[in-house]
Amino acid sequence: MSKPEIAQKSPYPVDVEAGKNYFWCACGKSSNQPFCDGSHKDTDFTPLKYTAEKDGKVFFCGCKATGKSPMCDGSHSKL
């Protein structure tokens, strides 16, 4: 499997709504980061569905190296 592109070396803070689904870009190619825009077509990647448990700010991974997809785990600090 190929490696994803690094979209940015920091997380994307996003205000989410409880019960709403979000589709995180796993390939790093989306022009709508941190969300999927279909750019993964013809790759090994698929977007990851995230359903917000409550209203509030979450931090989606921007470097695509997190071990806790789709949330940032600080992996960008080691790139």
C-alpha positions, 0 to 999 in steps of 0.5 A: 500500500502506498503512503498518503500525502501530507496535507499539512504538518498540523491538525485541522480544528473543526467545529462538529455537530453531534450525530453528524457524519464527516468523511476524513480524507485518508489519502491527503490529496483532497482540496477540501481538507481534512475532508474527502472530495473524491481525490482518492479515486484510483488509489488504495485509500478510502475516506474514514467515516467519523460520527460526532458524539457531541457538539464541539471542536475536534482536531482532525489529523492533517499529516495522515500519519496518526495512529488514532485516525481520523483524530490527531495524535501528535504524529506530525511532530515527528515528521 
